[in-house]
Structures are given as structure tokens and as C-alpha cells.
Amino acid sequence: MYKTTDDSRIQISELMLPSHANFGGKIHGGYILELMDQIAFACASKHSRSYCVTASVNKVDFLNPIEVGELVTMKASVNYVGKSSMVVGIRVESENIQTGLKKHCNSSYFTMVAVDKLGKTLTVPGLILKTKMDAKRFIKSIIRRQSDIKRSEDLDRLYKNVDNHLEQLKDYRVKIDFK
């Protein structure tokens, strides 16, 4: 079975309240991450028609702060499918509802895995790519995945032989004091 990205696309909006603010008066990043995880779950579950768990979260850069009183809108779609995993792309925007000014706050990619009641992985529907943008997002997910694998291999090599990499530290504010 195959589905389009539109079959599982979700959008939610929520007004940011003072209870969501951090000590600096901006909306707490942890609260935004919680909302992102919720929409990733909903999007992946809608696509797979099963319970889904978060396997990983790609880098999240907070580009612009979100203010109390702004309307936050999150848009999610399945960008990639494997056998049991899905990459859900999420875009977060805030809007000053008095001025109409919108800001892109962050984007991220959540890898979700479909599981049954016993926690065993389930096969998810394939993805029908209807637009070049759908194809671009799928290909970008493949490239991100390959990059993650290479990064993990590089870091494993570093941990196995740190002596080969100590020279890199000369331009940084560190003092080596091995005992």
C-alpha cells in the first residue's frame, strides 16, 4: 500500500500563554519541542495507522524567539519512509496576531517508528511522490541519513584512537592535562 504526503499532512496552531514562558519571558524551547513531538506522532500515526514512537530528532535550531501572545503554527508531513520508520518534517512559525507579522522559528525532522502493542515494528505504507518538492524532501532525507551514518562512523574512529586527533585542539581554548 502507498499513500501521498497529503494523506498524513497535519497542521496545528496554539496560542502561546504566559505559563509556556521561560525566565527570560520567551516561550520555553522545551515546550515547543513537546508540541513538535506531538505533531510528529500524529502525522506518523496517521500515515501508518498505528502507534508510533520517536526514534530520533534531527538537529533543532531555534531561529527566532516566540513571544507570549503569539500564535504558533506547526506543519508536519511524512517526507520519507523506510520499512517501519518515517521521517516527519516539521516547520514551526509564530504569528503576532495583532500585526500579522510571521516568523519562521525552526524546522526539524523526527524519525518515527511504527510499532504494535507488543513494541514490535510494523511495516508502514510506501510514499507516493506527487510533486518535485515531495521528491526533494525524500532525497534530502536519504542524504541526511547517509550523513548521519558517516558521522557516527567518524566519531567511533575518534573514540578508538583519540591520540590521532589531539593536534586539532591546538586552536581551541583547552589545556591538556592528562594524568
C-alpha positions in Angstrom: 0.0 0.0 0.0 1.1 3.5 -0.8 -0.1 6.9 0.4 0.6 10.5 -0.6 2.2 13.1 1.7 -1.2 14.9 1.7 -2.8 11.8 3.3 -0.9 12.4 6.5 -0.2 16.2 6.4 -1.2 17.9 9.7 -1.2 21.5 10.9 -1.9 22.7 14.4 -2.0 26.1 15.9 -1.8 27.1 19.5 -1.8 30.5 21.3 1.3 30.9 23.5 0.4 31.6 27.1 2.5 33.1 30.0 2.6 29.6 31.5 4.7 28.5 28.5 7.4 31.2 29.1 10.9 30.7 30.4 12.6 33.0 32.9 13.6 35.3 30.0 10.0 35.9 29.1 10.2 33.9 25.8 8.4 30.7 25.1 10.4 27.8 26.5 12.1 25.7 23.9 11.2 22.5 25.7 7.6 23.3 25.3 8.0 23.8 21.6 9.9 20.5 21.4 7.0 18.8 23.2 4.5 20.2 20.7 6.8 19.1 17.8 6.9 15.6 19.2 3.1 15.5 19.5 2.6 16.6 15.8 5.3 14.2 14.6 3.4 11.4 16.4 0.1 12.4 15.0 1.5 12.7 11.4 3.3 9.3 11.6 0.4 7.6 13.2 -2.0 9.0 10.6 0.3 7.7 7.8 0.9 4.2 9.3 -2.5 3.8 11.1 -0.5 2.5 14.1 1.1 3.6 17.3 4.5 5.3 16.7 7.5 6.1 18.8 10.1 8.7 18.4 13.4 7.1 17.3 15.4 10.3 16.8 15.2 14.0 16.3 17.4 15.7 13.8 19.1 19.0 14.8 16.8 21.7 16.1 18.0 25.3 15.7 15.8 27.9 17.3 16.0 30.7 14.7 13.7 33.3 16.3 12.2 33.6 19.7 8.5 33.1 20.3 6.7 35.7 22.4 3.8 35.2 24.8 0.6 36.0 23.0 1.8 34.8 19.6 0.0 32.1 17.6 2.4 29.2 16.9 1.6 27.1 13.8 3.3 23.8 13.2 3.1 22.0 9.8 4.1 18.4 9.5 4.3 15.9 6.7 5.9 12.5 6.1 9.0 13.2 4.0 10.5 9.7 3.9 9.5 6.1 4.6 11.7 3.1 5.3 10.3 -0.3 6.2 9.0 0.7 9.7 10.3 4.2 10.0 9.1 7.5 8.8 10.8 10.9 8.7 8.4 13.6 9.6 9.4 17.1 8.6 8.1 19.9 10.9 8.0 23.6 10.3 7.3 26.0 13.2 6.1 29.5 12.6 4.9 32.2 15.0 2.5 35.0 14.2 1.9 38.2 16.1 -1.9 38.2 15.9 -2.1 42.0 16.3 0.3 42.9 13.5 0.1 39.7 11.3 3.9 39.5 11.3 5.0 35.9 10.9 8.4 34.4 11.8 10.0 31.1 10.9 11.1 29.8 14.3 12.5 26.4 13.4 12.4 23.3 11.3 13.3 19.8 12.2 13.0 16.2 11.2 11.7 13.5 13.6 12.3 9.8 12.8 9.2 7.9 14.0 8.8 4.1 14.1 5.5 2.2 13.8 5.1 -0.4 16.5 2.4 -2.9 17.5 1.0 -3.4 21.1 4.0 -5.5 21.9 6.5 -3.0 20.7 7.4 -4.9 17.5 8.0 -2.9 14.4 5.3 -2.8 11.8 5.7 -2.2 8.0 4.5 1.2 7.0 2.8 2.2 3.7 5.1 3.5 1.0 5.0 7.1 -0.2 3.6 8.4 -3.4 5.7 11.4 -4.6 3.3 13.7 -6.4 5.5 16.8 -6.7 9.1 17.7 -7.2 9.0 19.1 -3.7 7.9 15.6 -2.4 10.9 14.1 -4.3 13.3 16.7 -3.0 12.2 16.1 0.6 12.6 12.3 0.2 16.0 12.7 -1.3 17.1 15.1 1.4 16.1 12.5 4.0 18.2 9.9 2.2 21.2 12.3 2.2 20.7 13.2 5.9 20.5 9.5 6.8 23.8 8.8 4.9 25.4 11.7 6.5 24.4 10.5 10.0 25.8 7.1 9.3 29.1 8.6 8.2 29.3 11.0 11.2 28.7 8.0 13.6 31.5 6.0 11.9 33.8 9.1 12.1 33.1 9.5 15.8 33.6 5.8 16.5 37.0 6.1 15.0 37.8 9.1 17.1 36.9 7.3 20.3 39.0 4.3 19.4 42.1 6.4 18.9 41.9 10.0 20.3 45.7 10.4 20.0 45.4 10.8 16.3 43.2 13.8 16.7 44.7 15.8 19.6 46.5 18.1 17.2 43.1 19.5 16.3 42.8 21.0 19.7 45.7 23.5 19.3 43.4 26.3 18.0 40.9 25.9 20.8 40.6 27.2 24.4 41.6 24.0 26.1 44.6 22.9 28.2 45.5 19.3 28.0 46.4 18.0 31.4 46.3 14.2 31.2 47.4 12.4 34.3 
